[in-house]
Amino acid sequence: MTKKIYLPENEMPKQWYNIVADMAQKPLPPLDPKTLEPLAPEALEPILPKALIAQEMSQERYIDIPDEVLEKYRVYRPSPLFRASGLEKALGYSGKIYYKYEGVSPSGSHKPNTALAQAYYNKEEGIKKLTTETGAGQWGTALAYACAQFDLECEVYMVNVSFKQKPYRKILMNTFGANVYASPSQRTQAGRAVLEDDPNHTGSLGIAISEAVERAVQENDTKYSLGSVLNHVLLHQTIIGLETQKQLAMDNAQADVIVAPLGGGSNFAGLAFPFLKEKMQGTSNTRFVAVEPSSCPKLTQGKFRYDFGDNQGYTPLMPMYTLGHNFVPAGIHAGGLRYHGASVLCSQLLKDGFIEAKAIDQLTCFEAGILFAKAEGIVAAPESTHAIAQVIREVEQAKIEGAQKTIVFNLSGHGFVDMAAYGDYLDNKLTNHRVDNTAVQKSLDKIKRYQPDNFLKELTY
Ligand SMILES: *Cc1c(COP(=O)(O)O)cnc(C)c1O
């Protein structure tokens, strides 16, 4: 048995995979909130460079990765695929479990896969500074690192609860040269409006996005960068799944189940989309399971609606599973999963039955994280423990069925900068947070007026 399956550097994929090309049901267009008409691509120009807008709208199946980005990828890619032999043993499982380990990147997660690409395209178009939001700090760190690589300034709005929980993340971002502000902040209208209502607001990704977008719109040589959700972000992440396909083939294995945590959907998409291609063509029966926290259950308790990507309503309206853009999830430690909506592409695929979704409680996830640390020696990011917890469930189910399934999951990041979270868990300070459907309904009522004519009538769910 091979423990680590390494793909040689010269076999690293040179193109990203764009799933839109293979979707029978194409994603619905983003809408202009003022007119509820499809958004003109130019409307995105104040915040995104042209190359990324083109990728956002592209229907090309494969898109070349620029040489400059490939060169940066080679610092940590191809990432290893591990056989989870320790976990298999701990669970007494006779099937196979593999994990793709994205924690080997300089910032400790999959996020540099898109951060490097985004920094590159912005630099090419003469941009000097990028603004962004960050939850747990993983995205901010990735973008800070990418900006350092391409000599750009970086301004990060960090969700207040994480700013307090994860001081080392801020220091890491500062080390890469970024300026970091706790959000809501006094630096923007969006931040000041929230603080006026509640000076001790825990913040949310939605609010932090509003702040970062507001800052990008104000300055000509500044653009905004989003770490998840958008089509081009998911596109950049597909290098994860493209590598994994080659690595599984090297080990003569085929995935029966693919599992990944879902915050906005980028690491899930990154691993799953290249495999989904075969499923959509009807040549595979692989199951795809996206795992979200019970405290932020957009896929399992939210609804498919047009909604804003941010809290203040600065972004276009996007068709997605959402809890409503004013929904503020509990301050759980998996900060990267505290987002009210899911990407348009993942939402469409869930709606069309190509993927499944599960919600898991915080305590179950940390318990799984600790089992995994003991069994495999890697301390997973709190986000990634959601995938591990689901893998354990899949193993239990496979045992009941007497099946020997091959389960592949994304270990999207390591947890070395999240040790306070593990500490809180070990000290019994963490609790579970479920969301009741009336709270979700209340939040969704507020976005009723943004649904175009007939949209709700035509929905059958
Ligand atoms: C950001 C993050 C996630 C969630 O974001 P996606 O866009 O859904 O991938 C998951 N795991 C880690 C380690 C992260 O940093």
The ligand as an SDF file (V2000), in Angstrom:
LIG
                    3D

 15 15  0  0  0  0  0  0  0  0999 V2000
  -12.4310   28.7880    3.4020 C   0  0  0  0  0  0  0  0  0  0  0  0
  -12.3040   27.3790    3.7860 C   0  0  0  0  0  0  0  0  0  0  0  0
  -13.3520   26.4670    3.5620 C   0  0  0  0  0  0  0  0  0  0  0  0
  -14.6920   26.8590    3.0150 C   0  0  0  0  0  0  0  0  0  0  0  0
  -14.7230   27.6020    1.8560 O   0  0  0  0  0  0  0  0  0  0  0  0
  -15.1350   26.9730    0.4480 P   0  0  0  0  0  0  0  0  0  0  0  0
  -15.1330   28.0960   -0.4810 O   0  0  0  0  0  0  0  0  0  0  0  0
  -16.4840   26.3570    0.6120 O   0  0  0  0  0  0  0  0  0  0  0  0
  -14.1020   25.9780    0.1480 O   0  0  0  0  0  0  0  0  0  0  0  0
  -13.1310   25.1460    3.8900 C   0  0  0  0  0  0  0  0  0  0  0  0
  -11.9680   24.7400    4.4310 N   0  0  0  0  0  0  0  0  0  0  0  0
  -10.9510   25.5860    4.6780 C   0  0  0  0  0  0  0  0  0  0  0  0
   -9.6980   25.0750    5.2890 C   0  0  0  0  0  0  0  0  0  0  0  0
  -11.0800   26.9260    4.3520 C   0  0  0  0  0  0  0  0  0  0  0  0
  -10.0740   27.7670    4.5850 O   0  0  0  0  0  0  0  0  0  0  0  0
  1  2  1  0
  2  3  1  0
  2 14  2  0
  3  4  1  0
  3 10  2  0
  4  5  1  0
  5  6  1  0
  6  7  2  0
  6  8  1  0
  6  9  1  0
 10 11  1  0
 11 12  2  0
 12 13  1  0
 12 14  1  0
 14 15  1  0
M  END
$$$$
